[in-house]
């Protein structure tokens, strides 16, 4: 009988993702890193022991207690794309590298976006309503996606994957990013200052940017006014990117054709909120990030980084490093 290893190489905090338990992540890491000891941290006792030993810690967040215990931590592999909730300054002072989950969500969120766009275009929601009524009566589609202009705000890993998935639909694409000189996969790349000019040409507006000082309230009354009345708005970014009151007003006054929202402001959306009552607003409760392949993709990043550290002896040039 093999003795249990006495040290911990990777400590995985018990932070599930999209309803998938962290234990699944541990199983994948153990299979792919057989020469490393991977521990799941579930109890306070395990926290005190494993965090004190592990040079690599994976999870969504770090508490003050975690930081006090994890004195030997060299890498925090964050299981979220956004890291603004982490104590980045303190981690930097301690020389701890931080990576994120950028790119992990691209395929599934892009599919979520396409599902909504095609539902609007082909009026699949009306087909479902008639099916529930057992009503065999034809209806017309709203439009064709072919030949339309899709503007994607945010050309990170998610935005770029959305654009890639749109390539087969013969659409014109406009990308909005902080530094247009970086280019991108869209037919045009513009800066945030040029957003109003892009909106007047937009048939489908997809929001896939992070919530920052620049993007908070980015789509408000003026932006809805700039959009054509038959435009579709899809938000898989953060609820705060859109001014909710302005969105409700645009829907009520037929300022846009409709909206698909995986995120809202506020969130969760209160039961009495008017957004629930519009047939041309599609709502999902922040689930576009779910994929059964989530932990496999997270493992791709962490395994590559652990192998690089083993090869170089340094926590440098890591994949998805953000701090």
Secondary structure, DSSP 4 states (H G I P E B T S, - for coil): -PPPPSS-SEEEES--BTTB-HHHHHHHHHHH-TTS-EEEE-SHHHHHHHHHH-SEEEES---HHHHHH-TT--EEEESSS--TTS-HHHHHHTT-EEE--TTTSHHHHHHHHHHHHHHHHHTHHHHHHHHHTT-------S--STT-EEEEE--SHHHHHHHHHHGGG--EEEEE-S-GGG--SSSEEE-GGGHHHHHTT-SEEEE-----TTTTT-B-HHHHHHS-TT-EEEE-S-GGGB-HHHHHHHHHTTSSSEEEESS-SSSSPPTT-GGGG-TTEEE-SS-TT--TTHHHHHHHHHHHHHHHHHHHSS--S-TTB--
